[in-house]
Amino acid sequence: MRETIGSGETWPFRCLRCLLAWEVEYVVRRTGDGQGGEHGDKHGDDVAVWTREGVAVQPPWSGTTCPGCGCGTVTTFPTGYLTR
């Protein structure tokens, strides 16, 4: 049986070219088959599906570009970093 857990995550980013900082809100749904996979079997694989506004997207660490200058060289920070 598969279990699905969905949660909201806010990821802060900074462009390494123009230094723009921004945050993006995602909903990530993690699905597992409930099998531990402890005995060398193929079960226990978890899958994460990332969405923004209901549309499936790449995970935050894959292919993010700066909305200001279009540069693909961005970095992330821990959640809540930009609000400090």
PyMOL Python script that loads the backbone (N, CA, C, O; Angstrom):
from pymol import cmd

cmd.read_pdbstr("""\
ATOM      1  N   MET A   1       0.839  -1.183   0.000  1.00  0.00           N
ATOM      2  CA  MET A   1       0.000   0.000   0.000  1.00  0.00           C
ATOM      3  C   MET A   1       0.884   1.247   0.000  1.00  0.00           C
ATOM      4  O   MET A   1       1.861   1.322   0.746  1.00  0.00           O
ATOM      5  N   ARG A   2       0.545   2.200  -0.819  1.00  0.00           N
ATOM      6  CA  ARG A   2       1.311   3.437  -0.901  1.00  0.00           C
ATOM      7  C   ARG A   2       0.731   4.482   0.030  1.00  0.00           C
ATOM      8  O   ARG A   2      -0.487   4.633   0.127  1.00  0.00           O
ATOM      9  N   GLU A   3       1.603   5.199   0.713  1.00  0.00           N
ATOM     10  CA  GLU A   3       1.200   6.305   1.556  1.00  0.00           C
ATOM     11  C   GLU A   3       1.740   7.583   0.939  1.00  0.00           C
ATOM     12  O   GLU A   3       2.883   7.617   0.483  1.00  0.00           O
ATOM     13  N   THR A   4       0.918   8.647   0.921  1.00  0.00           N
ATOM     14  CA  THR A   4       1.346   9.923   0.373  1.00  0.00           C
ATOM     15  C   THR A   4       1.286  10.974   1.459  1.00  0.00           C
ATOM     16  O   THR A   4       0.279  11.112   2.154  1.00  0.00           O
ATOM     17  N   ILE A   5       2.369  11.711   1.599  1.00  0.00           N
ATOM     18  CA  ILE A   5       2.442  12.798   2.563  1.00  0.00           C
ATOM     19  C   ILE A   5       2.784  14.066   1.798  1.00  0.00           C
ATOM     20  O   ILE A   5       3.798  14.103   1.100  1.00  0.00           O
ATOM     21  N   GLY A   6       1.969  15.101   1.909  1.00  0.00           N
ATOM     22  CA  GLY A   6       2.220  16.369   1.226  1.00  0.00           C
ATOM     23  C   GLY A   6       2.534  17.457   2.235  1.00  0.00           C
ATOM     24  O   GLY A   6       1.922  17.523   3.301  1.00  0.00           O
ATOM     25  N   SER A   7       3.480  18.298   1.901  1.00  0.00           N
ATOM     26  CA  SER A   7       3.823  19.405   2.797  1.00  0.00           C
ATOM     27  C   SER A   7       4.308  20.595   1.981  1.00  0.00           C
ATOM     28  O   SER A   7       4.860  20.440   0.892  1.00  0.00           O
ATOM     29  N   GLY A   8       4.091  21.779   2.529  1.00  0.00           N
ATOM     30  CA  GLY A   8       4.573  22.992   1.895  1.00  0.00           C
ATOM     31  C   GLY A   8       5.996  23.282   2.324  1.00  0.00           C
ATOM     32  O   GLY A   8       6.347  23.114   3.492  1.00  0.00           O
ATOM     33  N   GLU A   9       6.804  23.709   1.394  1.00  0.00           N
ATOM     34  CA  GLU A   9       8.191  24.076   1.684  1.00  0.00           C
ATOM     35  C   GLU A   9       8.514  25.379   0.971  1.00  0.00           C
ATOM     36  O   GLU A   9       8.184  25.550  -0.202  1.00  0.00           O
ATOM     37  N   THR A  10       9.153  26.287   1.675  1.00  0.00           N
ATOM     38  CA  THR A  10       9.604  27.547   1.092  1.00  0.00           C
ATOM     39  C   THR A  10      11.120  27.489   0.962  1.00  0.00           C
ATOM     40  O   THR A  10      11.829  27.275   1.946  1.00  0.00           O
ATOM     41  N   TRP A  11      11.609  27.681  -0.250  1.00  0.00           N
ATOM     42  CA  TRP A  11      13.050  27.632  -0.518  1.00  0.00           C
ATOM     43  C   TRP A  11      13.555  29.024  -0.864  1.00  0.00           C
ATOM     44  O   TRP A  11      13.072  29.627  -1.822  1.00  0.00           O
ATOM     45  N   PRO A  12      14.517  29.552  -0.109  1.00  0.00           N
ATOM     46  CA  PRO A  12      15.140  30.830  -0.448  1.00  0.00           C
ATOM     47  C   PRO A  12      16.311  30.617  -1.414  1.00  0.00           C
ATOM     48  O   PRO A  12      17.073  29.659  -1.282  1.00  0.00           O
ATOM     49  N   PHE A  13      16.439  31.516  -2.375  1.00  0.00           N
ATOM     50  CA  PHE A  13      17.503  31.452  -3.386  1.00  0.00           C
ATOM     51  C   PHE A  13      18.233  32.787  -3.451  1.00  0.00           C
ATOM     52  O   PHE A  13      17.698  33.823  -3.056  1.00  0.00           O
ATOM     53  N   ARG A  14      19.466  32.745  -3.957  1.00  0.00           N
ATOM     54  CA  ARG A  14      20.223  33.953  -4.267  1.00  0.00           C
ATOM     55  C   ARG A  14      20.974  33.723  -5.557  1.00  0.00           C
ATOM     56  O   ARG A  14      21.622  32.693  -5.738  1.00  0.00           O
ATOM     57  N   CYS A  15      20.881  34.703  -6.466  1.00  0.00           N
ATOM     58  CA  CYS A  15      21.610  34.647  -7.724  1.00  0.00           C
ATOM     59  C   CYS A  15      23.062  35.034  -7.466  1.00  0.00           C
ATOM     60  O   CYS A  15      23.334  36.029  -6.793  1.00  0.00           O
ATOM     61  N   LEU A  16      23.978  34.260  -7.991  1.00  0.00           N
ATOM     62  CA  LEU A  16      25.395  34.547  -7.791  1.00  0.00           C
ATOM     63  C   LEU A  16      25.930  35.563  -8.798  1.00  0.00           C
ATOM     64  O   LEU A  16      27.084  35.979  -8.699  1.00  0.00           O
ATOM     65  N   ARG A  17      25.104  35.966  -9.765  1.00  0.00           N
ATOM     66  CA  ARG A  17      25.517  37.003 -10.711  1.00  0.00           C
ATOM     67  C   ARG A  17      25.019  38.377 -10.253  1.00  0.00           C
ATOM     68  O   ARG A  17      25.823  39.277 -10.014  1.00  0.00           O
ATOM     69  N   CYS A  18      23.695  38.543 -10.129  1.00  0.00           N
ATOM     70  CA  CYS A  18      23.140  39.869  -9.803  1.00  0.00           C
ATOM     71  C   CYS A  18      22.800  40.033  -8.322  1.00  0.00           C
ATOM     72  O   CYS A  18      22.398  41.118  -7.901  1.00  0.00           O
ATOM     73  N   LEU A  19      22.956  38.964  -7.518  1.00  0.00           N
ATOM     74  CA  LEU A  19      22.736  38.951  -6.075  1.00  0.00           C
ATOM     75  C   LEU A  19      21.280  39.137  -5.647  1.00  0.00           C
ATOM     76  O   LEU A  19      21.010  39.429  -4.482  1.00  0.00           O
ATOM     77  N   LEU A  20      20.347  38.970  -6.577  1.00  0.00           N
ATOM     78  CA  LEU A  20      18.930  39.012  -6.226  1.00  0.00           C
ATOM     79  C   LEU A  20      18.619  37.854  -5.288  1.00  0.00           C
ATOM     80  O   LEU A  20      19.084  36.735  -5.503  1.00  0.00           O
ATOM     81  N   ALA A  21      17.831  38.121  -4.246  1.00  0.00           N
ATOM     82  CA  ALA A  21      17.376  37.076  -3.330  1.00  0.00           C
ATOM     83  C   ALA A  21      15.859  36.964  -3.441  1.00  0.00           C
ATOM     84  O   ALA A  21      15.163  37.975  -3.526  1.00  0.00           O
ATOM     85  N   TRP A  22      15.348  35.733  -3.441  1.00  0.00           N
ATOM     86  CA  TRP A  22      13.908  35.504  -3.537  1.00  0.00           C
ATOM     87  C   TRP A  22      13.568  34.162  -2.900  1.00  0.00           C
ATOM     88  O   TRP A  22      14.446  33.336  -2.648  1.00  0.00           O
ATOM     89  N   GLU A  23      12.293  33.963  -2.648  1.00  0.00           N
ATOM     90  CA  GLU A  23      11.809  32.703  -2.106  1.00  0.00           C
ATOM     91  C   GLU A  23      10.759  32.116  -3.043  1.00  0.00           C
ATOM     92  O   GLU A  23      10.026  32.843  -3.713  1.00  0.00           O
ATOM     93  N   VAL A  24      10.701  30.790  -3.075  1.00  0.00           N
ATOM     94  CA  VAL A  24       9.723  30.081  -3.895  1.00  0.00           C
ATOM     95  C   VAL A  24       9.023  29.065  -2.997  1.00  0.00           C
ATOM     96  O   VAL A  24       9.665  28.326  -2.251  1.00  0.00           O
ATOM     97  N   GLU A  25       7.699  29.043  -3.085  1.00  0.00           N
ATOM     98  CA  GLU A  25       6.917  28.086  -2.311  1.00  0.00           C
ATOM     99  C   GLU A  25       6.585  26.870  -3.161  1.00  0.00           C
ATOM    100  O   GLU A  25       6.113  26.996  -4.291  1.00  0.00           O
ATOM    101  N   TYR A  26       6.835  25.701  -2.609  1.00  0.00           N
ATOM    102  CA  TYR A  26       6.570  24.431  -3.266  1.00  0.00           C
ATOM    103  C   TYR A  26       5.647  23.599  -2.383  1.00  0.00           C
ATOM    104  O   TYR A  26       5.579  23.799  -1.170  1.00  0.00           O
ATOM    105  N   VAL A  27       4.952  22.680  -2.998  1.00  0.00           N
ATOM    106  CA  VAL A  27       4.300  21.592  -2.276  1.00  0.00           C
ATOM    107  C   VAL A  27       4.991  20.330  -2.741  1.00  0.00           C
ATOM    108  O   VAL A  27       5.067  20.056  -3.939  1.00  0.00           O
ATOM    109  N   VAL A  28       5.490  19.569  -1.797  1.00  0.00           N
ATOM    110  CA  VAL A  28       6.167  18.324  -2.149  1.00  0.00           C
ATOM    111  C   VAL A  28       5.353  17.168  -1.588  1.00  0.00           C
ATOM    112  O   VAL A  28       4.994  17.145  -0.410  1.00  0.00           O
ATOM    113  N   ARG A  29       5.075  16.216  -2.460  1.00  0.00           N
ATOM    114  CA  ARG A  29       4.332  15.023  -2.063  1.00  0.00           C
ATOM    115  C   ARG A  29       5.291  13.847  -2.109  1.00  0.00           C
ATOM    116  O   ARG A  29       5.838  13.502  -3.157  1.00  0.00           O
ATOM    117  N   ARG A  30       5.478  13.249  -0.957  1.00  0.00           N
ATOM    118  CA  ARG A  30       6.367  12.096  -0.852  1.00  0.00           C
ATOM    119  C   ARG A  30       5.512  10.841  -0.763  1.00  0.00           C
ATOM    120  O   ARG A  30       4.598  10.753   0.056  1.00  0.00           O
ATOM    121  N   THR A  31       5.822   9.875  -1.617  1.00  0.00           N
ATOM    122  CA  THR A  31       5.063   8.640  -1.673  1.00  0.00           C
ATOM    123  C   THR A  31       6.009   7.476  -1.433  1.00  0.00           C
ATOM    124  O   THR A  31       7.083   7.401  -2.030  1.00  0.00           O
ATOM    125  N   GLY A  32       5.606   6.581  -0.563  1.00  0.00           N
ATOM    126  CA  GLY A  32       6.369   5.366  -0.313  1.00  0.00           C
ATOM    127  C   GLY A  32       5.436   4.179  -0.358  1.00  0.00           C
ATOM    128  O   GLY A  32       4.223   4.329  -0.214  1.00  0.00           O
ATOM    129  N   ASP A  33       5.990   3.011  -0.556  1.00  0.00           N
ATOM    130  CA  ASP A  33       5.132   1.837  -0.650  1.00  0.00           C
ATOM    131  C   ASP A  33       4.939   1.155   0.697  1.00  0.00           C
ATOM    132  O   ASP A  33       4.282   0.117   0.782  1.00  0.00           O
ATOM    133  N   GLY A  34       5.515   1.739   1.759  1.00  0.00           N
ATOM    134  CA  GLY A  34       5.330   1.161   3.080  1.00  0.00           C
ATOM    135  C   GLY A  34       6.201  -0.046   3.341  1.00  0.00           C
ATOM    136  O   GLY A  34       6.131  -0.635   4.420  1.00  0.00           O
ATOM    137  N   GLN A  35       7.016  -0.425   2.385  1.00  0.00           N
ATOM    138  CA  GLN A  35       7.910  -1.571   2.550  1.00  0.00           C
ATOM    139  C   GLN A  35       9.278  -1.051   2.968  1.00  0.00           C
ATOM    140  O   GLN A  35       9.782  -0.090   2.387  1.00  0.00           O
ATOM    141  N   GLY A  36       9.859  -1.656   3.937  1.00  0.00           N
ATOM    142  CA  GLY A  36      11.120  -1.168   4.478  1.00  0.00           C
ATOM    143  C   GLY A  36      12.324  -1.360   3.578  1.00  0.00           C
ATOM    144  O   GLY A  36      13.256  -0.558   3.627  1.00  0.00           O
ATOM    145  N   GLY A  37      12.332  -2.383   2.771  1.00  0.00           N
ATOM    146  CA  GLY A  37      13.486  -2.629   1.921  1.00  0.00           C
ATOM    147  C   GLY A  37      14.705  -3.073   2.701  1.00  0.00           C
ATOM    148  O   GLY A  37      15.831  -2.963   2.217  1.00  0.00           O
ATOM    149  N   GLU A  38      14.489  -3.573   3.902  1.00  0.00           N
ATOM    150  CA  GLU A  38      15.607  -3.934   4.785  1.00  0.00           C
ATOM    151  C   GLU A  38      16.261  -5.255   4.416  1.00  0.00           C
ATOM    152  O   GLU A  38      17.366  -5.536   4.881  1.00  0.00           O
ATOM    153  N   HIS A  39      15.619  -6.068   3.602  1.00  0.00           N
ATOM    154  CA  HIS A  39      16.124  -7.407   3.330  1.00  0.00           C
ATOM    155  C   HIS A  39      16.599  -7.580   1.897  1.00  0.00           C
ATOM    156  O   HIS A  39      16.570  -8.685   1.357  1.00  0.00           O
ATOM    157  N   GLY A  40      17.039  -6.476   1.275  1.00  0.00           N
ATOM    158  CA  GLY A  40      17.587  -6.571  -0.070  1.00  0.00           C
ATOM    159  C   GLY A  40      16.545  -6.630  -1.164  1.00  0.00           C
ATOM    160  O   GLY A  40      16.885  -6.835  -2.329  1.00  0.00           O
ATOM    161  N   ASP A  41      15.263  -6.452  -0.807  1.00  0.00           N
ATOM    162  CA  ASP A  41      14.248  -6.473  -1.857  1.00  0.00           C
ATOM    163  C   ASP A  41      14.147  -5.114  -2.530  1.00  0.00           C
ATOM    164  O   ASP A  41      14.837  -4.174  -2.138  1.00  0.00           O
ATOM    165  N   LYS A  42      13.303  -5.006  -3.525  1.00  0.00           N
ATOM    166  CA  LYS A  42      13.182  -3.778  -4.317  1.00  0.00           C
ATOM    167  C   LYS A  42      12.195  -2.794  -3.719  1.00  0.00           C
ATOM    168  O   LYS A  42      12.002  -1.712  -4.273  1.00  0.00           O
ATOM    169  N   HIS A  43      11.575  -3.130  -2.623  1.00  0.00           N
ATOM    170  CA  HIS A  43      10.592  -2.235  -2.003  1.00  0.00           C
ATOM    171  C   HIS A  43      11.293  -1.166  -1.177  1.00  0.00           C
ATOM    172  O   HIS A  43      12.500  -1.226  -0.943  1.00  0.00           O
ATOM    173  N   GLY A  44      10.512  -0.195  -0.743  1.00  0.00           N
ATOM    174  CA  GLY A  44      11.054   0.849   0.119  1.00  0.00           C
ATOM    175  C   GLY A  44      11.505   2.086  -0.627  1.00  0.00           C
ATOM    176  O   GLY A  44      12.054   3.005  -0.019  1.00  0.00           O
ATOM    177  N   ASP A  45      11.284   2.130  -1.931  1.00  0.00           N
ATOM    178  CA  ASP A  45      11.667   3.306  -2.709  1.00  0.00           C
ATOM    179  C   ASP A  45      10.662   4.416  -2.469  1.00  0.00           C
ATOM    180  O   ASP A  45       9.456   4.203  -2.597  1.00  0.00           O
ATOM    181  N   ASP A  46      11.148   5.602  -2.120  1.00  0.00           N
ATOM    182  CA  ASP A  46      10.302   6.766  -1.946  1.00  0.00           C
ATOM    183  C   ASP A  46      10.418   7.652  -3.173  1.00  0.00           C
ATOM    184  O   ASP A  46      11.478   7.743  -3.790  1.00  0.00           O
ATOM    185  N   VAL A  47       9.318   8.302  -3.518  1.00  0.00           N
ATOM    186  CA  VAL A  47       9.284   9.209  -4.654  1.00  0.00           C
ATOM    187  C   VAL A  47       8.778  10.554  -4.155  1.00  0.00           C
ATOM    188  O   VAL A  47       7.809  10.612  -3.399  1.00  0.00           O
ATOM    189  N   ALA A  48       9.431  11.637  -4.574  1.00  0.00           N
ATOM    190  CA  ALA A  48       8.991  12.987  -4.229  1.00  0.00           C
ATOM    191  C   ALA A  48       8.563  13.690  -5.510  1.00  0.00           C
ATOM    192  O   ALA A  48       9.295  13.704  -6.500  1.00  0.00           O
ATOM    193  N   VAL A  49       7.368  14.274  -5.477  1.00  0.00           N
ATOM    194  CA  VAL A  49       6.860  15.060  -6.603  1.00  0.00           C
ATOM    195  C   VAL A  49       6.727  16.501  -6.122  1.00  0.00           C
ATOM    196  O   VAL A  49       5.989  16.785  -5.179  1.00  0.00           O
ATOM    197  N   TRP A  50       7.450  17.406  -6.780  1.00  0.00           N
ATOM    198  CA  TRP A  50       7.458  18.827  -6.425  1.00  0.00           C
ATOM    199  C   TRP A  50       6.459  19.562  -7.309  1.00  0.00           C
ATOM    200  O   TRP A  50       6.440  19.354  -8.522  1.00  0.00           O
ATOM    201  N   THR A  51       5.625  20.423  -6.716  1.00  0.00           N
ATOM    202  CA  THR A  51       4.665  21.207  -7.490  1.00  0.00           C
ATOM    203  C   THR A  51       4.699  22.667  -7.057  1.00  0.00           C
ATOM    204  O   THR A  51       5.036  22.995  -5.920  1.00  0.00           O
ATOM    205  N   ARG A  52       4.339  23.532  -8.004  1.00  0.00           N
ATOM    206  CA  ARG A  52       4.122  24.957  -7.751  1.00  0.00           C
ATOM    207  C   ARG A  52       2.800  25.314  -8.389  1.00  0.00           C
ATOM    208  O   ARG A  52       2.599  25.102  -9.585  1.00  0.00           O
ATOM    209  N   GLU A  53       1.902  25.853  -7.592  1.00  0.00           N
ATOM    210  CA  GLU A  53       0.571  26.234  -8.080  1.00  0.00           C
ATOM    211  C   GLU A  53      -0.108  25.072  -8.806  1.00  0.00           C
ATOM    212  O   GLU A  53      -0.780  25.272  -9.818  1.00  0.00           O
ATOM    213  N   GLY A  54       0.073  23.857  -8.283  1.00  0.00           N
ATOM    214  CA  GLY A  54      -0.579  22.679  -8.828  1.00  0.00           C
ATOM    215  C   GLY A  54       0.072  22.059 -10.045  1.00  0.00           C
ATOM    216  O   GLY A  54      -0.442  21.080 -10.586  1.00  0.00           O
ATOM    217  N   VAL A  55       1.201  22.610 -10.492  1.00  0.00           N
ATOM    218  CA  VAL A  55       1.895  22.100 -11.676  1.00  0.00           C
ATOM    219  C   VAL A  55       3.190  21.414 -11.234  1.00  0.00           C
ATOM    220  O   VAL A  55       3.958  21.983 -10.458  1.00  0.00           O
ATOM    221  N   ALA A  56       3.432  20.206 -11.720  1.00  0.00           N
ATOM    222  CA  ALA A  56       4.657  19.483 -11.385  1.00  0.00           C
ATOM    223  C   ALA A  56       5.865  20.220 -11.955  1.00  0.00           C
ATOM    224  O   ALA A  56       5.859  20.634 -13.115  1.00  0.00           O
ATOM    225  N   VAL A  57       6.907  20.381 -11.127  1.00  0.00           N
ATOM    226  CA  VAL A  57       8.130  21.074 -11.522  1.00  0.00           C
ATOM    227  C   VAL A  57       9.339  20.268 -11.072  1.00  0.00           C
ATOM    228  O   VAL A  57       9.218  19.307 -10.313  1.00  0.00           O
ATOM    229  N   GLN A  58      10.506  20.679 -11.557  1.00  0.00           N
ATOM    230  CA  GLN A  58      11.764  20.072 -11.107  1.00  0.00           C
ATOM    231  C   GLN A  58      11.992  20.425  -9.640  1.00  0.00           C
ATOM    232  O   GLN A  58      11.476  21.439  -9.169  1.00  0.00           O
ATOM    233  N   PRO A  59      12.749  19.615  -8.912  1.00  0.00           N
ATOM    234  CA  PRO A  59      13.074  19.973  -7.524  1.00  0.00           C
ATOM    235  C   PRO A  59      13.853  21.287  -7.477  1.00  0.00           C
ATOM    236  O   PRO A  59      14.481  21.666  -8.467  1.00  0.00           O
ATOM    237  N   PRO A  60      13.821  21.981  -6.351  1.00  0.00           N
ATOM    238  CA  PRO A  60      14.456  23.300  -6.250  1.00  0.00           C
ATOM    239  C   PRO A  60      15.944  23.314  -6.600  1.00  0.00           C
ATOM    240  O   PRO A  60      16.445  24.328  -7.085  1.00  0.00           O
ATOM    241  N   TRP A  61      16.642  22.240  -6.370  1.00  0.00           N
ATOM    242  CA  TRP A  61      18.088  22.218  -6.621  1.00  0.00           C
ATOM    243  C   TRP A  61      18.420  21.872  -8.067  1.00  0.00           C
ATOM    244  O   TRP A  61      19.594  21.740  -8.415  1.00  0.00           O
ATOM    245  N   SER A  62      17.404  21.723  -8.914  1.00  0.00           N
ATOM    246  CA  SER A  62      17.628  21.313 -10.298  1.00  0.00           C
ATOM    247  C   SER A  62      17.078  22.340 -11.272  1.00  0.00           C
ATOM    248  O   SER A  62      15.863  22.475 -11.417  1.00  0.00           O
ATOM    249  N   GLY A  63      17.955  23.056 -11.930  1.00  0.00           N
ATOM    250  CA  GLY A  63      17.544  23.924 -13.020  1.00  0.00           C
ATOM    251  C   GLY A  63      16.907  25.247 -12.637  1.00  0.00           C
ATOM    252  O   GLY A  63      16.222  25.850 -13.464  1.00  0.00           O
ATOM    253  N   THR A  64      17.105  25.720 -11.420  1.00  0.00           N
ATOM    254  CA  THR A  64      16.540  27.010 -11.029  1.00  0.00           C
ATOM    255  C   THR A  64      17.326  28.138 -11.689  1.00  0.00           C
ATOM    256  O   THR A  64      18.557  28.129 -11.694  1.00  0.00           O
ATOM    257  N   THR A  65      16.605  29.104 -12.242  1.00  0.00           N
ATOM    258  CA  THR A  65      17.245  30.273 -12.836  1.00  0.00           C
ATOM    259  C   THR A  65      16.746  31.532 -12.146  1.00  0.00           C
ATOM    260  O   THR A  65      15.648  31.558 -11.590  1.00  0.00           O
ATOM    261  N   CYS A  66      17.557  32.560 -12.189  1.00  0.00           N
ATOM    262  CA  CYS A  66      17.231  33.836 -11.555  1.00  0.00           C
ATOM    263  C   CYS A  66      16.083  34.514 -12.310  1.00  0.00           C
ATOM    264  O   CYS A  66      16.145  34.644 -13.533  1.00  0.00           O
ATOM    265  N   PRO A  67      15.040  34.946 -11.599  1.00  0.00           N
ATOM    266  CA  PRO A  67      13.947  35.641 -12.281  1.00  0.00           C
ATOM    267  C   PRO A  67      14.338  37.063 -12.698  1.00  0.00           C
ATOM    268  O   PRO A  67      13.632  37.685 -13.492  1.00  0.00           O
ATOM    269  N   GLY A  68      15.453  37.585 -12.174  1.00  0.00           N
ATOM    270  CA  GLY A  68      15.900  38.932 -12.517  1.00  0.00           C
ATOM    271  C   GLY A  68      16.767  38.984 -13.759  1.00  0.00           C
ATOM    272  O   GLY A  68      16.520  39.782 -14.664  1.00  0.00           O
ATOM    273  N   CYS A  69      17.796  38.125 -13.805  1.00  0.00           N
ATOM    274  CA  CYS A  69      18.754  38.210 -14.916  1.00  0.00           C
ATOM    275  C   CYS A  69      18.819  36.939 -15.762  1.00  0.00           C
ATOM    276  O   CYS A  69      19.490  36.922 -16.794  1.00  0.00           O
ATOM    277  N   GLY A  70      18.130  35.874 -15.339  1.00  0.00           N
ATOM    278  CA  GLY A  70      18.107  34.639 -16.120  1.00  0.00           C
ATOM    279  C   GLY A  70      19.305  33.733 -15.921  1.00  0.00           C
ATOM    280  O   GLY A  70      19.420  32.701 -16.583  1.00  0.00           O
ATOM    281  N   CYS A  71      20.197  34.105 -15.018  1.00  0.00           N
ATOM    282  CA  CYS A  71      21.400  33.299 -14.758  1.00  0.00           C
ATOM    283  C   CYS A  71      21.009  31.972 -14.103  1.00  0.00           C
ATOM    284  O   CYS A  71      20.094  31.928 -13.281  1.00  0.00           O
ATOM    285  N   GLY A  72      21.690  30.918 -14.462  1.00  0.00           N
ATOM    286  CA  GLY A  72      21.435  29.607 -13.887  1.00  0.00           C
ATOM    287  C   GLY A  72      22.322  29.285 -12.705  1.00  0.00           C
ATOM    288  O   GLY A  72      22.262  28.174 -12.177  1.00  0.00           O
ATOM    289  N   THR A  73      23.143  30.227 -12.277  1.00  0.00           N
ATOM    290  CA  THR A  73      24.028  29.995 -11.147  1.00  0.00           C
ATOM    291  C   THR A  73      23.411  30.621  -9.900  1.00  0.00           C
ATOM    292  O   THR A  73      23.622  31.796  -9.600  1.00  0.00           O
ATOM    293  N   VAL A  74      22.639  29.800  -9.183  1.00  0.00           N
ATOM    294  CA  VAL A  74      21.974  30.265  -7.975  1.00  0.00           C
ATOM    295  C   VAL A  74      22.341  29.349  -6.819  1.00  0.00           C
ATOM    296  O   VAL A  74      22.780  28.217  -7.025  1.00  0.00           O
ATOM    297  N   THR A  75      22.161  29.839  -5.622  1.00  0.00           N
ATOM    298  CA  THR A  75      22.401  29.042  -4.433  1.00  0.00           C
ATOM    299  C   THR A  75      21.151  29.066  -3.570  1.00  0.00           C
ATOM    300  O   THR A  75      20.307  29.950  -3.718  1.00  0.00           O
ATOM    301  N   THR A  76      21.029  28.105  -2.673  1.00  0.00           N
ATOM    302  CA  THR A  76      19.899  28.058  -1.754  1.00  0.00           C
ATOM    303  C   THR A  76      20.399  28.264  -0.334  1.00  0.00           C
ATOM    304  O   THR A  76      21.591  28.149  -0.048  1.00  0.00           O
ATOM    305  N   PHE A  77      19.466  28.567   0.536  1.00  0.00           N
ATOM    306  CA  PHE A  77      19.764  28.772   1.953  1.00  0.00           C
ATOM    307  C   PHE A  77      18.805  27.922   2.763  1.00  0.00           C
ATOM    308  O   PHE A  77      17.827  27.405   2.224  1.00  0.00           O
ATOM    309  N   PRO A  78      19.077  27.770   4.064  1.00  0.00           N
ATOM    310  CA  PRO A  78      18.122  27.056   4.910  1.00  0.00           C
ATOM    311  C   PRO A  78      16.789  27.793   4.954  1.00  0.00           C
ATOM    312  O   PRO A  78      16.755  29.017   4.827  1.00  0.00           O
ATOM    313  N   THR A  79      15.701  27.067   5.131  1.00  0.00           N
ATOM    314  CA  THR A  79      14.375  27.660   5.224  1.00  0.00           C
ATOM    315  C   THR A  79      14.359  28.707   6.325  1.00  0.00           C
ATOM    316  O   THR A  79      14.860  28.466   7.423  1.00  0.00           O
ATOM    317  N   GLY A  80      13.782  29.874   6.034  1.00  0.00           N
ATOM    318  CA  GLY A  80      13.705  30.973   6.992  1.00  0.00           C
ATOM    319  C   GLY A  80      14.900  31.893   6.983  1.00  0.00           C
ATOM    320  O   GLY A  80      14.904  32.883   7.714  1.00  0.00           O
ATOM    321  N   TYR A  81      15.916  31.614   6.189  1.00  0.00           N
ATOM    322  CA  TYR A  81      17.148  32.396   6.176  1.00  0.00           C
ATOM    323  C   TYR A  81      16.899  33.856   5.785  1.00  0.00           C
ATOM    324  O   TYR A  81      17.466  34.761   6.397  1.00  0.00           O
ATOM    325  N   LEU A  82      16.071  34.088   4.787  1.00  0.00           N
ATOM    326  CA  LEU A  82      15.854  35.460   4.304  1.00  0.00           C
ATOM    327  C   LEU A  82      15.005  36.293   5.260  1.00  0.00           C
ATOM    328  O   LEU A  82      15.020  37.521   5.169  1.00  0.00           O
ATOM    329  N   THR A  83      14.266  35.664   6.172  1.00  0.00           N
ATOM    330  CA  THR A  83      13.442  36.410   7.112  1.00  0.00           C
ATOM    331  C   THR A  83      14.217  36.833   8.350  1.00  0.00           C
ATOM    332  O   THR A  83      13.678  37.562   9.182  1.00  0.00           O
ATOM    333  N   ARG A  84      15.452  36.403   8.497  1.00  0.00           N
ATOM    334  CA  ARG A  84      16.271  36.780   9.664  1.00  0.00           C
ATOM    335  C   ARG A  84      16.813  38.172   9.526  1.00  0.00           C
ATOM    336  O   ARG A  84      17.520  38.650  10.413  1.00  0.00           O
TER     337      ARG A  84
END
""", "prot")
cmd.dss("prot")
cmd.show_as("cartoon", "prot")
cmd.util.cbc("prot")
cmd.orient("prot")
